[in-house]
Amino acid sequence: MIDYLVQHWNDTVIKKFIAQTEKVLAQVQQRPKMFRRSVKMGIYEVLITKHNLLLYRVKGNRIELLTFFDTRLHPKKNSGDSFYCNSKVYSGSSLTWLQTCST
């Protein structure tokens, strides 16, 4: 994901995005089920910025970050044109990459 950001965004925008993402993740950690449920069962949605949506799910005491989605793109037409192939697992205060892609 960072590689995508470096290629497509400038440093200032990247820093703001990371800061906002960390802020939102802290809220998700506090109350993971308070955000909007997706049409897919068990998936939650939260806006990071007006153009970036985070999709995640809660499994037991873990929060799995599934994808970051550009809200300007149509999900069916642009499903492969994004920077969010890898999932992350969020537990406690650390983020860890999973080696699988979410669908």
N, CA, C and O atoms as a GROMACS GRO file, in nm:
protein
  412
    1MET      N    1   0.081  -0.118   0.000
    1MET     CA    2   0.000   0.000   0.000
    1MET      C    3   0.086   0.126   0.000
    1MET      O    4   0.057   0.221  -0.072
    2ILE      N    5   0.191   0.125   0.080
    2ILE     CA    6   0.279   0.242   0.086
    2ILE      C    7   0.342   0.268  -0.051
    2ILE      O    8   0.356   0.383  -0.092
    3ASP      N    9   0.380   0.162  -0.121
    3ASP     CA   10   0.438   0.178  -0.254
    3ASP      C   11   0.341   0.252  -0.346
    3ASP      O   12   0.382   0.340  -0.422
    4TYR      N   13   0.214   0.216  -0.340
    4TYR     CA   14   0.113   0.284  -0.423
    4TYR      C   15   0.106   0.432  -0.387
    4TYR      O   16   0.106   0.518  -0.475
    5LEU      N   17   0.102   0.461  -0.258
    5LEU     CA   18   0.091   0.600  -0.215
    5LEU      C   19   0.210   0.682  -0.261
    5LEU      O   20   0.194   0.794  -0.309
    6VAL      N   21   0.329   0.627  -0.248
    6VAL     CA   22   0.451   0.699  -0.288
    6VAL      C   23   0.449   0.727  -0.439
    6VAL      O   24   0.495   0.833  -0.483
    7GLN      N   25   0.398   0.633  -0.517
    7GLN     CA   26   0.394   0.651  -0.662
    7GLN      C   27   0.288   0.751  -0.707
    7GLN      O   28   0.306   0.818  -0.809
    8HIS      N   29   0.178   0.762  -0.632
    8HIS     CA   30   0.064   0.840  -0.680
    8HIS      C   31   0.033   0.967  -0.600
    8HIS      O   32  -0.039   1.054  -0.649
    9TRP      N   33   0.087   0.979  -0.480
    9TRP     CA   34   0.057   1.094  -0.395
    9TRP      C   35   0.187   1.164  -0.356
    9TRP      O   36   0.295   1.105  -0.363
   10ASN      N   37   0.175   1.291  -0.314
   10ASN     CA   38   0.295   1.361  -0.266
   10ASN      C   39   0.311   1.339  -0.115
   10ASN      O   40   0.219   1.289  -0.049
   11ASP      N   41   0.426   1.375  -0.062
   11ASP     CA   42   0.458   1.348   0.079
   11ASP      C   43   0.360   1.411   0.176
   11ASP      O   44   0.323   1.350   0.276
   12THR      N   45   0.316   1.532   0.148
   12THR     CA   46   0.223   1.600   0.237
   12THR      C   47   0.090   1.525   0.246
   12THR      O   48   0.036   1.506   0.355
   13VAL      N   49   0.040   1.483   0.132
   13VAL     CA   50  -0.088   1.410   0.129
   13VAL      C   51  -0.073   1.274   0.198
   13VAL      O   52  -0.163   1.231   0.270
   14ILE      N   53   0.039   1.208   0.177
   14ILE     CA   54   0.063   1.079   0.242
   14ILE      C   55   0.064   1.094   0.393
   14ILE      O   56   0.002   1.015   0.464
   15LYS      N   57   0.135   1.196   0.443
   15LYS     CA   58   0.141   1.217   0.588
   15LYS      C   59   0.003   1.246   0.647
   15LYS      O   60  -0.031   1.195   0.754
   16LYS      N   61  -0.076   1.326   0.577
   16LYS     CA   62  -0.212   1.356   0.625
   16LYS      C   63  -0.299   1.231   0.624
   16LYS      O   64  -0.376   1.207   0.717
   17PHE      N   65  -0.285   1.150   0.519
   17PHE     CA   66  -0.363   1.027   0.508
   17PHE      C   67  -0.327   0.930   0.621
   17PHE      O   68  -0.415   0.872   0.683
   18ILE      N   69  -0.199   0.914   0.647
   18ILE     CA   70  -0.155   0.824   0.754
   18ILE      C   71  -0.205   0.873   0.890
   18ILE      O   72  -0.252   0.794   0.970
   19ALA      N   73  -0.194   1.003   0.916
   19ALA     CA   74  -0.240   1.059   1.043
   19ALA      C   75  -0.391   1.038   1.060
   19ALA      O   76  -0.437   0.999   1.167
   20GLN      N   77  -0.466   1.063   0.954
   20GLN     CA   78  -0.612   1.046   0.960
   20GLN      C   79  -0.648   0.898   0.977
   20GLN      O   80  -0.740   0.864   1.050
   21THR      N   81  -0.574   0.810   0.908
   21THR     CA   82  -0.599   0.666   0.921
   21THR      C   83  -0.574   0.621   1.064
   21THR      O   84  -0.653   0.544   1.119
   22GLU      N   85  -0.466   0.666   1.124
   22GLU     CA   86  -0.436   0.629   1.263
   22GLU      C   87  -0.544   0.679   1.359
   22GLU      O   88  -0.581   0.609   1.453
   23LYS      N   89  -0.595   0.800   1.334
   23LYS     CA   90  -0.703   0.856   1.416
   23LYS      C   91  -0.828   0.770   1.405
   23LYS      O   92  -0.891   0.737   1.506
   24VAL      N   93  -0.865   0.734   1.283
   24VAL     CA   94  -0.985   0.652   1.262
   24VAL      C   95  -0.966   0.513   1.320
   24VAL      O   96  -1.059   0.457   1.379
   25LEU      N   97  -0.847   0.455   1.305
   25LEU     CA   98  -0.822   0.323   1.362
   25LEU      C   99  -0.835   0.322   1.513
   25LEU      O  100  -0.880   0.223   1.571
   26ALA      N  101  -0.795   0.430   1.577
   26ALA     CA  102  -0.813   0.440   1.722
   26ALA      C  103  -0.961   0.437   1.758
   26ALA      O  104  -1.000   0.376   1.857
   27GLN      N  105  -1.044   0.503   1.677
   27GLN     CA  106  -1.189   0.501   1.699
   27GLN      C  107  -1.246   0.362   1.674
   27GLN      O  108  -1.331   0.314   1.749
   28VAL      N  109  -1.198   0.298   1.569
   28VAL     CA  110  -1.244   0.162   1.537
   28VAL      C  111  -1.206   0.067   1.651
   28VAL      O  112  -1.286  -0.019   1.689
   29GLN      N  113  -1.086   0.082   1.704
   29GLN     CA  114  -1.042  -0.004   1.813
   29GLN      C  115  -1.131   0.015   1.937
   29GLN      O  116  -1.164  -0.082   2.005
   30GLN      N  117  -1.168   0.139   1.966
   30GLN     CA  118  -1.252   0.167   2.082
   30GLN      C  119  -1.392   0.108   2.068
   30GLN      O  120  -1.444   0.048   2.162
   31ARG      N  121  -1.451   0.125   1.950
   31ARG     CA  122  -1.589   0.079   1.927
   31ARG      C  123  -1.600   0.024   1.785
   31ARG      O  124  -1.650   0.094   1.696
   32PRO      N  125  -1.555  -0.098   1.761
   32PRO     CA  126  -1.546  -0.151   1.626
   32PRO      C  127  -1.680  -0.166   1.553
   32PRO      O  128  -1.684  -0.166   1.430
   33LYS      N  129  -1.787  -0.180   1.626
   33LYS     CA  130  -1.916  -0.202   1.560
   33LYS      C  131  -2.001  -0.076   1.551
   33LYS      O  132  -2.120  -0.084   1.519
   34MET      N  133  -1.943   0.040   1.577
   34MET     CA  134  -2.022   0.163   1.574
   34MET      C  135  -2.035   0.220   1.432
   34MET      O  136  -2.120   0.306   1.407
   35PHE      N  137  -1.952   0.174   1.340
   35PHE     CA  138  -1.955   0.229   1.205
   35PHE      C  139  -2.054   0.154   1.117
   35PHE      O  140  -2.104   0.047   1.154
   36ARG      N  141  -2.081   0.210   1.003
   36ARG     CA  142  -2.182   0.156   0.912
   36ARG      C  143  -2.146   0.014   0.867
   36ARG      O  144  -2.031  -0.016   0.835
   37ARG      N  145  -2.248  -0.071   0.865
   37ARG     CA  146  -2.230  -0.206   0.811
   37ARG      C  147  -2.239  -0.202   0.661
   37ARG      O  148  -2.322  -0.129   0.604
   38SER      N  149  -2.156  -0.279   0.596
   38SER     CA  150  -2.157  -0.291   0.451
   38SER      C  151  -2.273  -0.381   0.410
   38SER      O  152  -2.335  -0.447   0.494
   39VAL      N  153  -2.302  -0.383   0.281
   39VAL     CA  154  -2.405  -0.473   0.230
   39VAL      C  155  -2.359  -0.618   0.242
   39VAL      O  156  -2.442  -0.709   0.245
   40LYS      N  157  -2.227  -0.642   0.250
   40LYS     CA  158  -2.175  -0.776   0.271
   40LYS      C  159  -2.176  -0.808   0.420
   40LYS      O  160  -2.136  -0.725   0.502
   41MET      N  161  -2.220  -0.925   0.453
   41MET     CA  162  -2.236  -0.966   0.592
   41MET      C  163  -2.105  -0.959   0.669
   41MET      O  164  -2.002  -1.013   0.626
   42GLY      N  165  -2.110  -0.893   0.783
   42GLY     CA  166  -1.995  -0.889   0.872
   42GLY      C  167  -1.887  -0.788   0.837
   42GLY      O  168  -1.783  -0.784   0.903
   43ILE      N  169  -1.910  -0.706   0.734
   43ILE     CA  170  -1.812  -0.608   0.692
   43ILE      C  171  -1.859  -0.469   0.736
   43ILE      O  172  -1.977  -0.436   0.723
   44TYR      N  173  -1.768  -0.389   0.788
   44TYR     CA  174  -1.797  -0.252   0.829
   44TYR      C  175  -1.724  -0.154   0.739
   44TYR      O  176  -1.619  -0.186   0.682
   45GLU      N  177  -1.779  -0.033   0.728
   45GLU     CA  178  -1.721   0.073   0.646
   45GLU      C  179  -1.701   0.197   0.730
   45GLU      O  180  -1.785   0.233   0.812
   46VAL      N  181  -1.587   0.262   0.709
   46VAL     CA  182  -1.561   0.390   0.776
   46VAL      C  183  -1.481   0.478   0.681
   46VAL      O  184  -1.385   0.434   0.618
   47LEU      N  185  -1.522   0.605   0.671
   47LEU     CA  186  -1.450   0.699   0.587
   47LEU      C  187  -1.321   0.743   0.655
   47LEU      O  188  -1.321   0.781   0.772
   48ILE      N  189  -1.212   0.736   0.580
   48ILE     CA  190  -1.084   0.788   0.628
   48ILE      C  191  -1.076   0.934   0.585
   48ILE      O  192  -1.049   1.023   0.666
   49THR      N  193  -1.100   0.958   0.457
   49THR     CA  194  -1.112   1.092   0.400
   49THR      C  195  -1.235   1.088   0.309
   49THR      O  196  -1.296   0.983   0.294
   50LYS      N  197  -1.270   1.200   0.250
   50LYS     CA  198  -1.389   1.199   0.165
   50LYS      C  199  -1.374   1.110   0.043
   50LYS      O  200  -1.473   1.075  -0.020
   51HIS      N  201  -1.250   1.073   0.008
   51HIS     CA  202  -1.227   0.987  -0.108
   51HIS      C  203  -1.174   0.849  -0.072
   51HIS      O  204  -1.146   0.769  -0.162
   52ASN      N  205  -1.160   0.818   0.055
   52ASN     CA  206  -1.102   0.690   0.096
   52ASN      C  207  -1.185   0.624   0.205
   52ASN      O  208  -1.204   0.679   0.313
   53LEU      N  209  -1.233   0.507   0.173
   53LEU     CA  210  -1.317   0.429   0.262
   53LEU      C  211  -1.239   0.307   0.308
   53LEU      O  212  -1.174   0.241   0.226
   54LEU      N  213  -1.244   0.276   0.435
   54LEU     CA  214  -1.181   0.156   0.490
   54LEU      C  215  -1.290   0.052   0.513
   54LEU      O  216  -1.392   0.081   0.575
   55LEU      N  217  -1.267  -0.068   0.464
   55LEU     CA  218  -1.356  -0.181   0.492
   55LEU      C  219  -1.283  -0.274   0.588
   55LEU      O  220  -1.166  -0.305   0.569
   56TYR      N  221  -1.354  -0.318   0.692
   56TYR     CA  222  -1.293  -0.406   0.791
   56TYR      C  223  -1.398  -0.501   0.846
   56TYR      O  224  -1.518  -0.482   0.827
   57ARG      N  225  -1.351  -0.604   0.915
   57ARG     CA  226  -1.442  -0.695   0.984
   57ARG      C  227  -1.388  -0.726   1.122
   57ARG      O  228  -1.268  -0.714   1.148
   58VAL      N  229  -1.477  -0.767   1.208
   58VAL     CA  230  -1.442  -0.800   1.345
   58VAL      C  231  -1.453  -0.951   1.361
   58VAL      O  232  -1.557  -1.010   1.332
   59LYS      N  233  -1.346  -1.013   1.406
   59LYS     CA  234  -1.344  -1.158   1.431
   59LYS      C  235  -1.292  -1.179   1.573
   59LYS      O  236  -1.172  -1.169   1.599
   60GLY      N  237  -1.384  -1.208   1.663
   60GLY     CA  238  -1.346  -1.224   1.802
   60GLY      C  239  -1.293  -1.094   1.856
   60GLY      O  240  -1.362  -0.992   1.853
   61ASN      N  241  -1.170  -1.094   1.907
   61ASN     CA  242  -1.109  -0.971   1.958
   61ASN      C  243  -1.014  -0.908   1.857
   61ASN      O  244  -0.936  -0.819   1.892
   62ARG      N  245  -1.020  -0.953   1.732
   62ARG     CA  246  -0.936  -0.898   1.625
   62ARG      C  247  -1.018  -0.812   1.530
   62ARG      O  248  -1.136  -0.838   1.507
   63ILE      N  249  -0.954  -0.710   1.477
   63ILE     CA  250  -1.013  -0.627   1.373
   63ILE      C  251  -0.928  -0.648   1.249
   63ILE      O  252  -0.809  -0.616   1.248
   64GLU      N  253  -0.988  -0.700   1.143
   64GLU     CA  254  -0.916  -0.724   1.019
   64GLU      C  255  -0.946  -0.611   0.922
   64GLU      O  256  -1.060  -0.591   0.882
   65LEU      N  257  -0.842  -0.538   0.884
   65LEU     CA  258  -0.855  -0.432   0.784
   65LEU      C  259  -0.849  -0.499   0.648
   65LEU      O  260  -0.747  -0.556   0.611
   66LEU      N  261  -0.958  -0.491   0.573
   66LEU     CA  262  -0.968  -0.565   0.448
   66LEU      C  263  -0.919  -0.486   0.329
   66LEU      O  264  -0.843  -0.537   0.247
   67THR      N  265  -0.963  -0.361   0.319
   67THR     CA  266  -0.929  -0.285   0.200
   67THR      C  267  -0.952  -0.136   0.221
   67THR      O  268  -1.037  -0.095   0.300
   68PHE      N  269  -0.875  -0.057   0.151
   68PHE     CA  270  -0.900   0.085   0.139
   68PHE      C  271  -0.957   0.105   0.000
   68PHE      O  272  -0.900   0.057  -0.098
   69PHE      N  273  -1.068   0.176  -0.009
   69PHE     CA  274  -1.138   0.191  -0.136
   69PHE      C  275  -1.148   0.338  -0.174
   69PHE      O  276  -1.185   0.421  -0.091
   70ASP      N  277  -1.117   0.370  -0.298
   70ASP     CA  278  -1.133   0.506  -0.349
   70ASP      C  279  -1.281   0.526  -0.381
   70ASP      O  280  -1.334   0.460  -0.471
   71THR      N  281  -1.347   0.614  -0.310
   71THR     CA  282  -1.491   0.632  -0.325
   71THR      C  283  -1.530   0.691  -0.461
   71THR      O  284  -1.648   0.691  -0.496
   72ARG      N  285  -1.434   0.741  -0.535
   72ARG     CA  286  -1.463   0.796  -0.668
   72ARG      C  287  -1.472   0.688  -0.774
   72ARG      O  288  -1.518   0.714  -0.886
   73LEU      N  289  -1.430   0.567  -0.741
   73LEU     CA  290  -1.432   0.457  -0.836
   73LEU      C  291  -1.557   0.374  -0.821
   73LEU      O  292  -1.610   0.359  -0.710
   74HIS      N  293  -1.606   0.320  -0.930
   74HIS     CA  294  -1.719   0.227  -0.927
   74HIS      C  295  -1.665   0.090  -0.888
   74HIS      O  296  -1.575   0.040  -0.955
   75PRO      N  297  -1.718   0.027  -0.782
   75PRO     CA  298  -1.658  -0.096  -0.731
   75PRO      C  299  -1.657  -0.211  -0.832
   75PRO      O  300  -1.563  -0.290  -0.831
   76LYS      N  301  -1.756  -0.223  -0.918
   76LYS     CA  302  -1.760  -0.334  -1.012
   76LYS      C  303  -1.670  -0.310  -1.132
   76LYS      O  304  -1.615  -0.404  -1.188
   77LYS      N  305  -1.655  -0.184  -1.173
   77LYS     CA  306  -1.574  -0.153  -1.290
   77LYS      C  307  -1.425  -0.144  -1.258
   77LYS      O  308  -1.342  -0.166  -1.346
   78ASN      N  309  -1.390  -0.111  -1.134
   78ASN     CA  310  -1.251  -0.083  -1.099
   78ASN      C  311  -1.199  -0.169  -0.985
   78ASN      O  312  -1.114  -0.124  -0.908
   79SER      N  313  -1.247  -0.289  -0.974
   79SER     CA  314  -1.210  -0.372  -0.859
   79SER      C  315  -1.061  -0.402  -0.851
   79SER      O  316  -1.011  -0.431  -0.742
   80GLY      N  317  -0.988  -0.397  -0.963
   80GLY     CA  318  -0.846  -0.427  -0.958
   80GLY      C  319  -0.757  -0.305  -0.964
   80GLY      O  320  -0.635  -0.318  -0.959
   81ASP      N  321  -0.814  -0.186  -0.974
   81ASP     CA  322  -0.737  -0.064  -0.991
   81ASP      C  323  -0.720   0.011  -0.860
   81ASP      O  324  -0.760   0.127  -0.849
   82SER      N  325  -0.662  -0.053  -0.762
   82SER     CA  326  -0.654   0.011  -0.632
   82SER      C  327  -0.527  -0.029  -0.560
   82SER      O  328  -0.449  -0.110  -0.610
   83PHE      N  329  -0.507   0.029  -0.444
   83PHE     CA  330  -0.386   0.002  -0.368
   83PHE      C  331  -0.414  -0.086  -0.248
   83PHE      O  332  -0.338  -0.086  -0.152
   84TYR      N  333  -0.521  -0.160  -0.252
   84TYR     CA  334  -0.563  -0.231  -0.132
   84TYR      C  335  -0.584  -0.378  -0.154
   84TYR      O  336  -0.694  -0.430  -0.140
   85CYS      N  337  -0.479  -0.445  -0.189
   85CYS     CA  338  -0.486  -0.589  -0.207
   85CYS      C  339  -0.461  -0.661  -0.075
   85CYS      O  340  -0.526  -0.762  -0.047
   86ASN      N  341  -0.370  -0.612   0.006
   86ASN     CA  342  -0.335  -0.680   0.130
   86ASN      C  343  -0.431  -0.645   0.243
   86ASN      O  344  -0.479  -0.532   0.252
   87SER      N  345  -0.458  -0.741   0.327
   87SER     CA  346  -0.534  -0.717   0.448
   87SER      C  347  -0.437  -0.690   0.562
   87SER      O  348  -0.318  -0.722   0.553
   88LYS      N  349  -0.488  -0.632   0.667
   88LYS     CA  350  -0.410  -0.613   0.789
   88LYS      C  351  -0.493  -0.666   0.904
   88LYS      O  352  -0.616  -0.669   0.897
   89VAL      N  353  -0.427  -0.706   1.008
   89VAL     CA  354  -0.497  -0.743   1.130
   89VAL      C  355  -0.460  -0.638   1.234
   89VAL      O  356  -0.342  -0.606   1.253
   90TYR      N  357  -0.560  -0.585   1.301
   90TYR     CA  358  -0.540  -0.484   1.403
   90TYR      C  359  -0.581  -0.543   1.536
   90TYR      O  360  -0.698  -0.576   1.556
   91SER      N  361  -0.487  -0.557   1.626
   91SER     CA  362  -0.521  -0.604   1.760
   91SER      C  363  -0.434  -0.528   1.858
   91SER      O  364  -0.312  -0.517   1.840
   92GLY      N  365  -0.494  -0.478   1.961
   92GLY     CA  366  -0.420  -0.396   2.054
   92GLY      C  367  -0.376  -0.268   1.987
   92GLY      O  368  -0.458  -0.196   1.930
   93SER      N  369  -0.247  -0.240   1.992
   93SER     CA  370  -0.199  -0.115   1.934
   93SER      C  371  -0.107  -0.139   1.815
   93SER      O  372  -0.029  -0.052   1.779
   94SER      N  373  -0.116  -0.258   1.753
   94SER     CA  374  -0.024  -0.284   1.642
   94SER      C  375  -0.100  -0.331   1.518
   94SER      O  376  -0.204  -0.396   1.527
   95LEU      N  377  -0.045  -0.296   1.404
   95LEU     CA  378  -0.096  -0.342   1.276
   95LEU      C  379   0.002  -0.443   1.220
   95LEU      O  380   0.123  -0.422   1.224
   96THR      N  381  -0.049  -0.552   1.167
   96THR     CA  382   0.037  -0.655   1.110
   96THR      C  383  -0.018  -0.694   0.974
   96THR      O  384  -0.137  -0.720   0.961
   97TRP      N  385   0.066  -0.699   0.873
   97TRP     CA  386   0.022  -0.740   0.739
   97TRP      C  387  -0.009  -0.888   0.738
   97TRP      O  388   0.065  -0.969   0.795
   98LEU      N  389  -0.118  -0.923   0.674
   98LEU     CA  390  -0.145  -1.063   0.640
   98LEU      C  391  -0.088  -1.086   0.501
   98LEU      O  392  -0.067  -0.991   0.426
   99GLN      N  393  -0.063  -1.208   0.466
   99GLN     CA  394  -0.004  -1.238   0.336
   99GLN      C  395  -0.108  -1.267   0.229
   99GLN      O  396  -0.072  -1.300   0.116
  100THR      N  397  -0.235  -1.256   0.260
  100THR     CA  398  -0.338  -1.288   0.163
  100THR      C  399  -0.409  -1.161   0.116
  100THR      O  400  -0.412  -1.061   0.188
  101CYS      N  401  -0.465  -1.168  -0.001
  101CYS     CA  402  -0.545  -1.057  -0.054
  101CYS      C  403  -0.691  -1.082  -0.020
  101CYS      O  404  -0.736  -1.196  -0.018
  102SER      N  405  -0.764  -0.975   0.007
  102SER     CA  406  -0.907  -0.990   0.034
  102SER      C  407  -0.984  -0.974  -0.096
  102SER      O  408  -0.937  -0.909  -0.190
  103THR      N  409  -1.102  -1.032  -0.099
  103THR     CA  410  -1.189  -1.019  -0.216
  103THR      C  411  -1.321  -0.961  -0.175
  103THR      O  412  -1.408  -0.941  -0.259
   0.00000   0.00000   0.00000
